[in-house]
């Protein structure tokens, strides 16, 4: 992910800010006695990584078999492929058939909807996208609407209208990027948009990346968390940052949150699996989960380069 990429990380404050008031209000509504089972998903952004062969995927794995091996290593995928090319329903059904029923595909809305048409005159495209995504069946997780960097609060009415037209049973979250959405003062005139997310049951995407700390808004507006964590190619700060996230999410779980999606990115995708492995190990240690860390194939083949 290039969003928020920095070359000089020396002056970056990587600490997590406090939870927003909206998060406190949402968690208070859930209650500590929430008896729903915990659903914690940790994964990467794409499965088509040739450099994972011999490391995350078995040596000699063909491109056509990447997904088969990805779904054995992780329990979710942030599916960016749909952003560029909406696949036929038959392909989506085939993808879904390869995964365990507990696996979750979390597709990004088509760029025709979010970027080309900027949410206007998109009824046909949106209906088509939703119909195709429902082909994932029970393996469909939240779909996320990533707005362009120039989609600012001056278009808030367009955004609210678009979200109101979405089916209420189609789990959705929104990633805002324009800096003006994140005005820090308490009288933020754009807060009504965040409030509308809560009213409509729309979630937020929280993005943790070095060069855009404002996007780390810590607002939960629906009873699930969707976090995009961007590492800096195994920089020394990457692992403590993940530890801090695990600690924060543990407090959310203790307060009743039961559905969490944590996606790990790195500017070079070969570096995402070791961060994902660390995240899974820390979640298992601190949150009582029993997620399976991705296998390190180099453990069985000393002649290969060590990835993790």
C-alpha positions, 0 to 999 in steps of 0.5 A: 500500500502506497497510501501514507508511505514515508521514507523518513520514519524518524519523527513519526509518533506511532502510538495509538491515540485514545478511542474516540467518544463514538467508540466508547458509546458503541462499546457501552451499548454492546455491554461486557456480557455479550455472549456472542462467540468471538470472530477474529480474522487476521489476513493480508491484502492479496493472494497473488504474490509470487515471492511467497512461493517456497515461503508461504506457499509450498515450493513449486506452487503454480499461480492458479493454486495460490488461493488454494494455499492462501486459504489454508494459511489465513482465515480472511483476505482483504480482496482488492482485486474487485476494485479493478475488475469485477469477476464473474459470479462463477469465478467468485463461487469457485473461489468461495468453494476453495475456502473453509466456511469460516473463512471471510472474503472482504472485497473492496467496492469497484473503482467505477463506483468510488473513484470514476463516478464518485458515488453518483449515478451508480445504481446499476454498478452498485446492484451488480457489485452487491449481486456478485459479492453475495456469490461468496455466500456465508464466506462474505465478510464486510465490503469496504468502500474506499473513497478517493483522496479528493472526496472531501466533506463538501460531498457529505450529502452524496455519501450519505445518500449513497449509503442510505440506498445500500441494503441493510443486510449488506455489511459495509464499511467506509474508508475516508481519506480526505484530510478534512474528514479528520478535523481534530476539534470537538466542533468538527462540522463533519461529525454528522457524517460519522453519526450517520454511519452509526445510524445506518449500521455502516462501519469505518475503516481505521488505517494505520499508516506512517504518513497519515496519522489522521486516518487513525481516527479510532472511531467505531460506528458499527459492532465490528472493527475493520483495521488496515495496518501498514507496516514499513518493511519490517522496520523495528517499530512494526512489531511493537505497533502490532503489539499495541493494536492487540492490546487495544483490541483486547480492551474492545473484546473485553467490552463486548466487541465480537467481530474484528478484521485485522489486515496486514499490509507492507510496502513490499508484500513479501514482508506482510506474512511475518507481521501477520504471523506475529499478530496471530501469535499475539492475539492467541497469547493475549485474547485467548484465540487459537488462530493458526499462524501461517506455515514457514516452509523454509523451516522444512527446507534449510536451503531456502531463504528464511522469511519469518 
